[in-house]
Amino acid sequence: MDVAQGKSAGKDLETICYHLAGFVDGEGAFPIQTRKTPWTKFGFTITPEFKISQHKDNGEILNILQKEIGCGKISIKSGQPNQLVLVEKNRKRLTELVIPFFKKYPLIVKKQSFQKFTEIIEGLNNNEQDNLNGFERLLELVFQKTKGGKGKRKYTKEEILSNPQRLYVENHLEK
């Protein structure tokens, strides 16, 4: 079913978008990765993304969501050939398309996670990651967001904060 078919079946676009938000509330995620990047000021980058997966037999829902949000790439999920995944990693598109969609069609279950996601992206857009206090604030939000989450982080907050590159910057460049 595409959006036009949904309309012809008596559903308007607004209703479809609320259904899509509910689908994301149950199946989607707003993960934030911390990646070791030795060429950056503090040795780590904070990378947000939006993702949602679905069995390939039901992949049309990802096409509809992609069309309504206006972004994202659909591909086969790594290591799971029967799963499709819709992913958006571009911060500009997350800011201009994904965040406004879910502000207009609010999430219920993932409301707090989405709010932290939005706050982190706003901080990144304001270049907070370029100064020590901003980087630490964003990192704190990242770890608050994932408290009790499914995934295990490769680096703890303590490991990131004790990174020699970060400590060098703190002791020599930020004064």
Secondary structure, DSSP 8 states (H G I E B T S, - for coil): --HHHHHHTT--HHHHHHHHHHHHHHHEE--EEEEE-TTSTTSEEEEE-EEEEEEGGGTHHHHHHHHHHT--EEEEETTEEEEEEEEE--HHHIIIIIHHHHHHS--STTHHHHHHHHHHHHHHHTTGGGSHHHHHHHHHHHHHHTTT-SS--SS-HHHHHT-HHHHHIIIII--
